[in-house]
């Protein structure tokens, strides 16, 4: 029969501690993510023959990765769960899955069509699993450009400005955005959200220009941002 090493766990005010002495090993943790980080350190140092004490204090309130799930590589549930376990041992406390159109939006069957989109139940499963390890699953989406996979469909011609950019000031655009946020609010428990506005250099220079004429494009972006934030607020984000 192999001899074991007694491990005790205690809650502390801040950071984490890992101590080994003649009586065994003691883990001190202040949150779920610091507990799992301490487990990772325990795995790393458990074979040491000397007594030691490790203290860690996080330099950031939040730390975590963003995984691109919009480039023909939507992670399946088993892979996401495996990564979550790794991230927990690293002490991460949030995870973003970057999904341009690879999630389900009620009433929009072409949103993520043939793209391996996550179902609502899959997102909820990932959300619950991440929470077990103290990791907040945060939606990371696009609300202006980078919508090429969606806008390639003729069905969405009337909300396309140019290339992969949504048509600002078009009510159908905001109907889509509201449906997106409504669906996200029902899938994610987090009310933090990343609303991408990047790489919309041609905004206002396509269908918008033909429909409304040239406008100050900075003002155009701010006007769109206000509409998006209002929808965010409506759903508690």
Secondary structure, DSSP 8 states (H G I E B T S, - for coil): ------EEEEE-SSSEEEEEETTEEEEEESSHHHHHHHHHHHHHHTT-SS-EEEEE--SSS--EEEEE-SSS----HHHHHHHHHHHHHHT--EEEEE-SS-B--TT-TTTTTTTT-B-HHHHHHHHHHHHHTT-EEEEEEESSS--HHHHTSGGGGGGB-STT-B-TT-HHHHHHHHHHHHHHHHH-S---EEEE--S-TTTTSSHHHHHH----HHHHHHHHHHHHHHHHHHTT-
